[in-house]
Each structure stands twice: as structure tokens, then as C-alpha cells.
Amino acid sequence: MNNLIRITKVFETAQQIPFDDSSRIILMSDVHRGDGGWADDFAKNQNLYFAALTHYYHENYTYIEIGDGDELWKNKKLSDVIYVHSHIFWLLAKFFKEDRFYSIFGNHDMVKRDNKFVQNNMYQYFDERQKKYLPLFKNIKVHEGLVLRHTVTEQKILLIHGHQVSLLDYELWRLSRFLVRYLWRPLESFGVNDPTSTAKSYNKKNAVEKQLIEWVTKENHMLIAGHTHRPRFPEVAEPQYFNDGSSVHPRCITGIEITDGNITLVKWDIKTKLDGTMFIGREILAGPRALKDYLY
């Protein structure tokens, strides 16, 4: 299937989430929560992520994770990830219980497109302290894409991970997973980068972005993706392809906020006061810009 047709199919069949200028939404992707070992890229930023998510929870945001939330190429068992990062999943479960958590699968957690996998691994978890299974994301549906629909302007924003335009990451994802799990992961300890990774290849990033921009230009719809780990916030006159970046940047995490009718690219990192005190803070990278400015 043509890559652009595949994206269009997702757009036409995706669940629509109504929102308006009073809505508060935070979009993040490529968290890559791992098992806490040396290959867990998320581990170094877990405190940044937890602090940011805590802020968004108390400020009544809806959290939408647009792919690769969990690293299930390097790791076989989601239960290992949940166990190591139990504080993160405790917070995600609070969002979910209040109908403020949506999940989209990416290439590194492509197994979540299987409803049976989701049912067996995400509906509940085993609590070591109580020695029994407890609810986690009961009856959750993990999506390939979602559409934000403004209830007043009818503006539609497609949310996808972005791996749909990559042969290795979409149609041949099982082969890519095998290579990462059994070949490139061990070699990483010797400083060898994974050549199949879009996030670590300038040319692959450009190839993905070129096709996503082509879809936006052809279909005249706003699109927000992840996958490349490269944040993007276009000017009004440019094709409306946005990217929320990732949570595994060196020393920071990034995301896209939609609130008060505006869209903003932000980052969270460790900052220092004049007295040397360190704290986790939010910084605007681009925007805020009114969503209505992007109407075609």
C-alpha cells in the first residue's frame, strides 16, 4: 500500500476526540520506557518526565501518547517495564481513570495493535507488595491514530506516530525488532549505533518528514507525529506538519501543548537558580500560536 494512502486510511478511520478552546492537551511520544538496564534510554530522563506529567495531571490536561511509549523491541516483557517504572504507570493510571489518557502505538510498541496483547499486558499488573493482580488500564484501546476535532471550527488534526511511511518500521517491523533485540542492542555497549534507527539517522529523518509533509500538502490537514525524535513547529505559511520530539533527548524532554486555542512546543529540563539550587522547569521552544491561524 502506498505510504500516503496508508496515512489517509488512518485519518478516515481514526477515533475523533472533540476539543475546543477550553481544552488542555499535552502530546508526547518516543518515551521508550525500558527495563531499567543499561539500554534503557528513558531512565536518565524519568524524573523530568514524572515531574512534567505531574504538572499536567494537576493542571487538568489530557495526555495523549503518540507512539513508542514503551520500548518493546529491546525488551520482551511489558511487565518488566511496568515493574521498573511503577511510579510512572501509577501516574498514567490516574490519568486513565479520569478519561484523560489516550495511547497510540508506534513501531517500537507495535505489538499493542494486537488487542489480545493489550488485554493480557495492559488491563492489569501484578503488584509485588500485595502479591495479586490489580487494575491498570482496564479496557483500554491502543490506536494507530487519533483525530482531534475542534467543535467550533471543525478543524481536524491527525495524530500518528509517523512510522507508517517507513518500510522497515511498519511492514518489516518484526525483522527490525529482531535485529535491534539480538544484534544492535548488544553492539550498543561497544558504541555501535543502530543503523536501522530513524532517530539516529539524519537521512532517515529527512525521508520520513518529506513524506509526512507531502501528505499534509496533499490533504490540507494538520498533522502531529513523533518517530524522528526531531521537534518541529512550522510557520503558518509552511506545511502544517508538527513533531513533538521525544522524552529521550540528552538532558531534556519535549512535547506539544494545545490549550486556550493555542499550540505550543515546550521542553522540560533541569535548571539552576542563582544560588545554585537545581529544579525541573518548563520552557517554551516555539509558540504559542493560535490554532485558527493554521486553518486552510
C-alpha positions, -999 to +999 in steps of 0.1 A: +000+000+000+012+035-008+025+052+023+003+083+018-027+062+012-020+044+044-019+076+064-052+087+047-068+054+057-058+060+093-072+096+091-105+083+078-110+055+103-094+070+135-115+078+165-122+115+168-116+134+200-137+166+203-120+196+218-124+234+220-106+264+232-111+254+268-094+221+264-060+213+277-040+186+259-004+175+261+011+154+233+043+134+239+059+105+221+090+083+220+092+079+257+108+044+252+103+033+288+126+004+293+136-022+319+160+000+339+191-017+324+220+000+306+200+001+274+170+019+289+173+053+272+143+066+293+160+060+326+181+092+326+150+114+319+125+096+341+125+123+368+119+150+341+091+130+327+075+123+360+077+160+370+062+172+337+034+146+338+026+155+375+023+191+364-001+182+336-021+160+358-027+187+384-034+213+356-062+190+342-045+182+309-054+152+288-023+132+280-020+117+245+010+095+239+016+093+202+037+062+199+068+043+213+057+049+248+073+016+258+105+001+244+093-034+233+119-040+207+148-042+232+126-057+259+104-088+256+081-082+285+060-052+292+056-064+327+093-058+333+089-022+321+059-017+344+077-031+374+108-009+370+088+023+362+059+016+385+057+052+397+052+063+360+025+038+354+008+047+387+005+083+374-006+072+339-033+051+356-046+082+374-049+100+340-067+069+326-092+066+355-103+102+347-106+096+310-076+118+303-052+093+287-051+081+251-025+058+236-012+054+201+012+027+191+045+033+173+070+009+157+088+001+190+055-009+206+037-022+175+026-053+195+000-030+211-020-031+179-029-067+189-060-064+211-050-097+228-016-084+238-032-052+252-058-073+271-031-096+286-005-070+294-022-036+300-055-043+316-039-052+349-005-057+365+010-078+392+016-059+425+046-075+442+037-060+476+002-073+476+010-104+456-020-101+434-031-085+401-045-050+402-063-029+375-041-008+353-057+003+320-088-017+321-104-020+286-080+005+271-078+007+233-045+015+217-049+033+185-029+036+152-040+072+150-064+097+165-081+129+152-086+160+173-117+178+160-124+213+171-161+215+179-165+251+167-142+255+137-143+218+127-106+219+123-091+184+123-056+174+135-043+139+127-021+123+154+000+094+143+034+081+153+049+086+118+064+051+112+037+044+086+060+059+059+089+036+067+091+001+052+115-012+079+095+003+107+060-006+095+057-036+072+090-052+082+089-042+119+093-078+131+126-080+112+137-047+126+128-058+161+148-090+158+179-070+146+176-045+174+170-070+201+196-096+191+222-077+171+223-039+176+214-038+213+244-059+223+267-038+200+255-006+216+276-014+246+306-011+223+295+023+210+280+010+177+248+029+167+218+011+153+218+018+115+181+010+112+171+037+137+153+067+121+160+088+152+198+083+148+200+089+111+198+124+095+189+109+061+161+087+075+146+117+095+145+137+063+129+109+043+102+104+069+095+142+072+094+146+034+066+121+031+046+134+061+049+169+046+037+156+013+006+141+029-001+174+047+003+194+015-019+170-005-047+166+021-047+201+036-048+188+072-027+195+102-006+165+113+013+159+146+037+130+147+068+117+166+091+089+154+120+111+142+127+125+177+132+159+160+108+186+172+092+206+145+069+237+147+061+252+113+053+288+105+017+295+094+027+297+057+045+263+058+030+228+055+013+220+088+035+191+099+044+193+137+066+169+157+066+167+195+102+154+197+109+128+223+115+121+260+150+106+254+168+138+243+200+143+262+191+163+293+156+172+283+121+160+272+098+178+247+061+179+240+034+199+223+007+216+243-027+225+230-045+248+254-066+280+253-069+276+215-032+278+211-004+253+202+030+254+218+062+234+216+078+230+251+107+214+268+113+203+304+149+202+317+169+207+349+175+244+355+197+262+381+189+292+403+214+319+411+220+303+445+229+270+428+196+253+436+185+229+408+149+224+398+129+210+369+113+236+348+093+242+316+105+263+288+087+274+256+106+265+224+080+277+199+047+294+200+022+298+215+003+303+182-035+303+177-047+271+161-071+292+140-041+308+123-035+274+107-069+269+092-066+263+054 
